[in-house]
Amino acid sequence: ALELDANNEKALFRRGEALVVMKEFDKARADFQRVTQLYPANKAAKSQILLCQKHIKEQHEKDKRLYANMFQKFAERDAK
């Protein structure tokens, strides 16, 4: 559908939903933002943008904790 009409509201929204399920939050947010640019009255897309931002923030915090522990362990190993 997007090949025929790149501005198809429903197709962009559905692709965004699929990307959320696949944990591709940046790409999904981009699709939802495109929907809100083309169709500002779409409240569902606006709420999905907020959901994507929440997931992106959670993933960033998770990565931050993971890498902080990783570098701390390397530093402890190097000290020995």
C-alpha positions in Angstrom: 0.0 0.0 0.0 2.8 2.4 0.8 4.4 1.7 -2.6 1.2 3.0 -4.3 0.6 5.8 -1.8 3.4 6.8 0.5 1.1 9.1 2.5 -1.5 6.4 3.2 -2.6 7.0 6.8 -3.7 3.5 7.7 -0.6 1.9 6.1 1.8 4.1 7.9 0.0 3.5 11.2 -0.1 -0.3 10.7 3.6 -0.4 9.8 4.4 1.7 12.9 2.4 -0.8 15.0 4.4 -3.7 13.4 7.7 -1.9 14.1 6.7 -1.5 17.8 6.1 -5.2 18.1 9.5 -5.8 16.5 11.0 -3.3 19.1 12.1 -0.9 16.3 10.9 2.1 18.3 12.8 4.8 16.4 11.4 3.7 13.0 8.0 3.3 14.5 8.1 6.7 16.0 9.1 8.1 12.6 6.0 6.5 11.0 3.7 7.8 13.7 5.2 11.3 13.3 4.6 11.1 9.6 1.0 10.2 10.2 0.5 13.2 12.6 2.1 15.5 10.1 -0.2 14.4 7.3 -3.3 13.9 9.5 -3.0 16.1 12.7 -6.4 14.9 14.0 -5.1 11.3 14.4 -5.0 10.9 18.2 -4.0 7.3 18.1 -0.8 8.2 16.3 0.0 10.8 18.9 -0.5 8.4 21.7 1.7 5.9 19.9 4.5 8.5 19.6 4.4 8.9 23.4 4.5 5.2 23.8 7.5 4.9 21.5 9.4 7.6 23.4 8.7 5.8 26.6 10.1 2.6 25.2 13.1 4.4 23.8 13.9 6.0 27.1 13.5 2.6 29.0 15.8 0.9 26.5 18.4 3.7 26.9 18.3 3.3 30.7 18.7 -0.4 30.4 21.6 -0.1 28.0 23.1 2.5 30.3 23.0 0.1 33.3 24.3 -2.8 31.2 27.3 -0.9 29.9 28.1 0.8 33.2 28.4 -2.7 34.9 30.4 -4.0 32.0 33.0 -1.2 32.1 33.1 -1.5 35.9 33.9 -5.3 35.6 36.6 -4.6 33.0 38.2 -2.0 35.3 38.1 -4.4 38.2 39.7 -7.2 36.1 42.4 -4.8 34.9 43.2 -3.7 38.4 44.0 -7.4 39.4 
